[in-house]
Amino acid sequence: MNLKELSIETIEAIMDSLPVDVSFVDAQDTVKFFNTPKQGRIFPRTKMDLGRKVQNCHPPKSVDKVNAILNGFKNGTMNEAIFWIDFHGKKIMISYYPVKNEKGEYLGTLEVTQDITEIKTIEGEKRLLDMK
């Protein structure tokens, strides 16, 4: 089965089932997609964000960093940008990845935001058979 065999409804349900915020910005820096996780987004988005330039979705003081990441993806000098912040008592990891087609052409950027507060406390191991 490949992705072309999945309905848009199924793809959206898959994306909304993920415990992370996912956004996609196209090659022209326009917000084209975001998921709505069942537990809610860390950084809320509304349908009004769709079609907006991603630079307008970030605080003015970070726009230069956003542009540097996007330019690095577009010119091929970067293949990821990962950082973390403290936000409302939680540790939030924000990861950006370039999206390219089979020819290696830049299609846009995927942003994945995750609350890693609990993950940071993990010690030892928990095996699949230990699930309860």
C-alpha positions in Angstrom: 0.0 0.0 0.0 1.3 3.5 -0.8 0.1 6.9 0.4 -1.8 7.4 -2.9 -4.2 4.6 -1.7 -5.2 6.5 1.5 -8.0 8.9 1.5 -7.5 12.5 2.7 -9.8 11.7 5.6 -7.5 8.8 6.7 -4.3 10.9 6.3 -5.8 13.7 8.4 -6.9 11.1 11.1 -3.4 9.7 11.1 -1.9 13.1 11.5 -4.3 14.0 14.3 -3.5 10.8 16.1 0.1 11.7 16.5 1.1 13.1 19.9 3.0 16.0 18.2 2.1 19.2 16.4 2.9 19.0 12.7 2.8 21.9 10.3 3.9 22.1 6.6 5.1 25.2 4.9 5.4 25.1 1.1 8.4 26.2 -1.0 7.0 29.7 -1.1 7.0 29.9 2.7 3.2 29.6 2.9 1.5 27.6 5.6 -0.4 24.8 3.8 -1.2 22.2 6.5 -1.3 21.6 10.3 -2.7 18.8 12.3 -5.0 19.0 15.3 -3.8 16.4 17.9 -6.6 15.1 20.1 -4.8 16.4 23.2 -4.5 19.8 21.6 -1.7 21.8 20.0 1.2 23.2 22.0 1.2 26.3 19.8 -2.5 26.8 18.7 -3.2 27.3 15.0 -6.4 28.4 13.3 -7.7 28.0 9.8 -6.7 31.7 9.3 -3.0 30.6 9.5 -3.5 28.6 6.3 -2.3 30.6 3.3 -0.3 32.9 5.5 3.5 33.4 5.2 5.1 31.4 8.0 7.1 34.5 9.0 3.9 36.0 10.1 3.2 33.1 12.4 6.3 33.7 14.5 7.3 36.4 16.9 9.2 39.2 15.1 12.4 38.6 17.1 12.6 35.0 15.7 11.8 35.8 12.0 15.5 36.1 11.1 16.1 32.6 12.5 13.1 31.2 10.6 14.4 32.7 7.4 17.9 31.3 8.0 16.4 27.8 8.5 14.2 28.0 5.4 17.1 29.4 3.3 19.4 26.6 4.5 16.8 24.0 3.5 16.3 25.7 0.1 20.0 26.0 -0.8 20.8 22.5 0.7 23.2 23.7 3.4 20.9 22.3 6.2 19.1 19.0 6.5 17.4 19.7 9.9 17.1 22.3 12.6 16.3 21.1 16.1 16.0 23.1 19.3 14.2 23.2 22.6 12.6 25.8 24.8 11.0 26.0 28.2 7.3 26.9 27.8 4.7 27.1 30.5 6.7 24.8 32.8 7.3 22.2 30.0 10.3 21.3 27.8 9.3 21.7 24.2 11.3 20.4 21.3 10.8 22.0 17.9 12.2 20.2 14.8 12.3 21.4 11.2 13.0 19.2 8.3 13.2 20.0 4.6 10.7 18.0 2.4 12.0 17.1 -1.0 10.6 15.1 -3.9 12.3 12.1 -5.5 14.5 14.4 -7.6 15.7 16.2 -4.5 13.8 19.3 -5.3 12.7 21.4 -2.3 8.9 21.2 -1.7 8.7 22.8 1.7 9.4 22.5 5.4 7.9 20.2 8.0 7.8 21.5 11.5 7.3 19.0 14.4 6.7 20.3 17.9 6.6 17.9 20.9 6.3 18.2 24.6 9.4 16.2 25.8 9.0 16.9 29.5 8.0 13.3 30.4 10.4 11.8 27.9 13.3 13.4 29.7 12.4 11.5 32.8 12.7 8.0 31.2 15.2 5.7 32.8 15.9 2.0 32.2 13.7 0.3 29.7 10.1 -0.7 29.2 9.6 -3.6 26.8 6.5 -4.2 24.7 5.5 -7.1 26.8 5.5 -4.9 29.9 2.6 -2.8 28.5 -0.4 -2.6 30.8 
